[in-house]
């Protein structure tokens, strides 16, 4: 099936095309339209033209459009999920959940509203905090979770009155283009648009004077480039970047119970999730039990085609990431790591058997950096204070977990972890009404919650003297 870009209310061919690779087979399975700079300029101009009318509708006027979009996504769930499975490689059940969660997020944000807030009211003065749309928002997406990460930008940007240009990752453009095809039947021209590139239009979009806000999710190095490009026009931005999340197992935890949940949170989408557990710290008394249980789960993983219901883990999404993870594996071996299981490339596509690695020094690359793949280091700690120090000794600060049978103790320890989100006895819980964002080099700004909506608006303070 052919796909098209959405520009100014019309579905159009790209100036060029690009190949889309099925990571399960490492072969081309589709071609995507590819926009050029002229089409990007047309999209920006259309978004700017549409802004006034869209903002004038108000929350109640905009809500039905966004709800119709959620309805259309629900009606097309299987089509979107199957496309997502082919282009990102995940199991079909996981891809259906991703589409369902994205749909639920958009429906949630359709019902939100930012009210004026009276800061002071006396006989003499009235001071009110007001919020209005920033303007044209560019959403730049990664390849690991195209649907949910788009939804966290789509809903807040549109319900608050901004217009939106969506740029998916070049390796996973098709599911996003399907959403553009649905949006073409729902939104006024210019309100929602889709552009696919080969990572060449980012500088134009992020530096353009008619773009008011750039919302980027991706790696920290690329986020720094986005920040630099946005600085020239002092545009607003949201950056949700990389992480090196630590999972700390306390000495009172059930090792089998903790390991099962840590494995699930580490290996979701073959480890290609920014909030995934990236390193584990276990006390010496429980270390063998925790590491052994993790290895048991890794050995039981079923790698294969995502369209096969028996598959529990897919491939790495693209060759570059596949080769990067293989480099991490080689470095872990060179650093003296013991592979309890896994680490071997397998199959026709970008598959790597999930690996559990022990015996690494704390300065090993696999411990210090974000691997973004199915290779999990497990470190011993003798002293809990040292484990906390190791967890915090990183440039990242996205998330983390504490695993314990004493929840109150876990909560107290969680308060010492320097991250944007810290979970106790659970992971990946991201309610739509709760903000999330990163500390340190894991990002700037917030998504979800009222705070995520506020990030898409400009604050205006009305300060009136009532007596004359």
Secondary structure, 3 states (H helix, E strand, C coil): CCCCEEECCEEECCCEEEEEEECCCCEEEEEEEECCHHHHHHHHHHHHHHHHHHHHCHHHHHHHHHHHHHHHHHHCHHHHHHHHHHHHCCCHHHHHHHHHHHHHHHHHHHCCCCCCEEEEECCCEEEEEEEEECCEEEEECCCCCHHHHHHHHHHHHHHCCCEEEEECCHHHCHHHHHHHHHHHCCCCCCCEEEECCCCCCHHHHHHCCCCCEEEEECCHHHHHHHHHHHHCCCCEEEEECCCCEEEEECCCCCHHHHHHHHHHHHHHHHHCCCCCEEEEEEEHHHHHHHHHHHHHHHHHCCECCCCCCCCCECCCCCHHHHHHHHHHHHHHHHCCCEEEECCCEECCCCEECCEEEECCCCCCHHHHCCCCCCEEEEEEECCHHHHHHHHHCCCCCCCEEEECCCHHHHHHHHCCCCCCCCEECCCCCCCCCCCECCCHHHEECCECHHHHHHHCEEEEEEEEECCC
